[in-house]
Amino acid sequence: MSILQSRPELGPPQPYTFPKPRHLSVGGGNVIAIDVPGQQYAAVRLVQPTAGAANEPLDRMGVASLTGEVLEDGVHGNSSLAPALEQHGAEWVCRVTWDSFITGVDAPVTRISDAVALFAEAVRAPALRPEDIVRRREQLVERFWLDASVASTLAMRAVGGQLFTGRYGTPLNGGPVQLREVTPEDVAEFHARSMADVAGTLVVVGDLSDVDLEALGTAVFGDAAPAPAAQVTPPEPAAGELPRTVVLDRPGSVQSALILAHRAPSRPEIDLPKADGMSDVLGGMFTSRLNMELRERLGYTYGVGCRFDLRRDSGVFLISTQVEAATTAHSVTRMFAEIDRLRADGPTEGELEAVRESNTVGLPVTYSTARSLASALVETVVHDLPEDHVDRLRAGFERLTADDLTQAARNLLRPSESVVIVAGDAARVEEPLRETGVGPVTVRDPDSLWS
Amino acid sequence: MGTSFESGGQGVQSVVTNGAIGLISQYTLDNGLRLVTAPAATGQVAAVNLWYGVGSRHEVPGRTGFAHLFEHLMFQGSGGVAKGEHFDAIERLGGEINASTSTDRTNYFETVPEHALDLALWLEADRLATLREGMTQEVLDNQRDVVKNERRQRYDNVPYGTAFERILRLGYPEGHPYHHPTIGSMQDLDDADLDYVLSFHKKHYGPDNLVLTVVSNLDPDDVHERVKRYFGAIPARETVAEAPNAALEGLIGGPVRDTVVEQVPAPAVFMGYRVPAYGEREFDVMHLVSAILGYGQGSRLYQRLVVERGMANDDGGSAADVLPFRYTPSLMLVTMIAREGVSGDELETAIREEIAGLADGVTEDELDRARAILERDHLQTLSNPSGLADTIGSCTQLFDDPELASTWPQRWAAISTDDIVACAKRLLAEENLLVVRFDPQETGEGTVEPEPADA
């Protein structure tokens, strides 16, 4: 007699509907909130949709990221914000993206008023002392090089410059050389124009039974004006033959960080379930084709993945991995082969089913934390989506057909427009990469990329 | 599927209590499996978390890296599950799934929609009972390659990547089970053979060595019935595996140091002090000491060396921490990277001055801040189903007491500034110090490192 049961047949999943948010208009701003009874640790986020890095002037690249850092010096300077929040069991949150400037706190609901009061003054009236700004700026510049000494970070930071001209050609937090040019006055001007008096939208998620949302809104918005609409100016592509291969020389590297990237439609243009579903088949899950091939069959890597990086005005598709140096060229060949196979034959029935299920059945897991619920609301604000956006996405995934995914692969995967970026030992990988024939191969000194 | 040294289980915030705590239920099956349940803060999910009492401390010389390699093999198929099928089944449910190995335990976890709890339990039971039926030379060879690439990615191909194994070499004597890192050596990974894989499973993987935690809104008795159905007939191990002796007395016998000159972007200082084991009262004291010294932007090292003196790279306030080793003395670690124009010697001297200053006294405000930040981290962990399950699993596997998840902060509350100073004086001494120093290859003694910032 077996000691084990046979595999259980699961019943149907419980239907899931994204929680309906509460909306409040307070002064010049909006509050959007989700009540999660029993969730004692709240997530609070302020979205300022016009203060993202994409709108930075080219002579002030990195000013948004630097401002994000300097806000941590609080109203008294000298890194005073975090210790003040810690007294309430709260943690500062700041995320500068291309499309928005997001700040916030995670705090126990019992302390939410105190934490939000500290948060509000830190965002609206920070000290912005020149000495703090210069210190943070110099730290960021040095941190840039420390981070870039990691192969995967180096490769990722080179993507923008290979695909775009203009602001996207330089990393989000500014290149190390350009960042040095950003002055304390620039930071003060950016803050005054894009943050101090721009109300924005406040997102609150947690057990709200004893939370006064109107009071939180008043504390954060004060008499700030409504946020203006975000400007959209699609970027120009970078020059150069496509496809091509760029090696960022990292002598002695025992692995190569590999990225295959090309431009993609913008967030408003793309049909997300079709695009993400197709990307899931190729490399978005552990069981995706690229991971099964490069990791589980060949053992070349610890892991490989792909995704779309979508913005208001543009998009990027990229595959990224780190492979043993000797397998670099063959890994590139296999990536292109998997792209070609998906474009030619589309997904299997099993893959289609996996994509449909994983993006619908699992929603209760995806939204089991205050942070993830808050992130979903932030996304609806940044991209001006309807409040039932998550449910619409789910419906989109449920409707997916194999043909949808095949068409998405043919339209959205563009191997002939790709750039392959390799952070690795040029002496070992350059010749084999030439033999793979992905366009011309150039070798760059990483230090020269941002000068 | 990484190696880690996290152990969770530091206590619940005194500022507020999570609704889940206090509603923990415990069961022990006839085969020794310990089941703990707790409610989730959001509905329709089940977080399943397994803590097996096996880690790299069970490895012997020549067989390092094995507990972790084994963790990978647990995803490669068993009697009723094909290679890759475990991942596939959970991903199709949109679930979260992974595993990690540390010195003291191996952890497998998945969070699934509630209706899929039975499938998660069945998958876990199948690999516990029948992994040996699914194991082949081919999957061993493949996962050995994967793990070697994990080692390259985390250790060998990143600056300062070998710091941790150097620290362990200095902190624990040759032959001691904590002398080597969980990832193991390339040579030992190469030498791993199929017979040893099979014997490792038999030796360490039994229900009697497992704490299973389920966080969901299902009735605890219902969860108990389901766990009995899937795990109840799996026999306990015939013999309980003995761990190599990890006893260690006294201080490190320092200062001991390892100086590395290689291709790194800036000088870096790694310092370690031997402190009592996780669970001892003095571990808690040293945990607070480390937070006062180097955790958060209000900490001394951040305020003095990052903000005021501008000597160290801005790490956001993460310069000090204590490794939570349960079965041997732990290590308090201090790590900082030098700013442009600051030498490794200058940074090291400055850090040592700040450490020495702890013996002169700490303020109530500093201690309050340290408690607040540790409590905050803990509460954040408990606020999501998978973090709550992991914390309960930790407290149960390491201390046989799931309720510790809620009572731990009381341990911090009872510690005074006098306790802090007394422990700092005794344990943060030269005789108890290890130092691993990295200096960039190009620089000579005492010269300034030319950063490529303007290149």
Interface residues (C-beta under 8 A of the other chain):
Chain A: I3 L4 Q5 S6 R7 P8 L10 G11 P12 P13 Q14 Y16 V36 G38 Q39 Q40 Y41 E72 N78 S79 L81 A82 P83 E86 Q87 H88 G89 A90 E91 D106 P108 V109 T110 R111 R135 R136 E138 Q139 V141 E142 R143 W145 L146 S149 V150 A151 P176 V177 R180 G252 S253 V254 Q255 M285 F286 T287 M292 R295 E296 R297 L298 G299 Y300 T301 Y302 Q322 V323 E324 E353 A354 E357 S358 N359 T360 V361 G362 L363 P364 V365 T366 Y367 S368 T369 A370 R371 D447 S448 S451
Chain B: Q13 V15 V16 T17 N18 G19 A20 P39 A40 A41 T42 G43 Q44 V45 G79 G80 K83 G84 F87 D88 E91 R92 L93 G94 G95 E96 I97 T111 V112 P113 E114 H115 A116 D118 L119 W122 A125 D126 A129 T130 D141 N142 Q143 R144 D145 V146 V147 K148 N149 E150 R152 Q153 D156 N157 V158 P159 R229 Y230 A233 I234 P235 Q263 V264 P265 A266 G296 Q297 G298 Y302 Q303 V306 V307 G310 N313 D314 G317 I337 R339 E340 D368 R369 A372 I373 E375 R376 L379 Q380 L382 S383 N384 P385 S386 E451 P452 A453 D454 A455
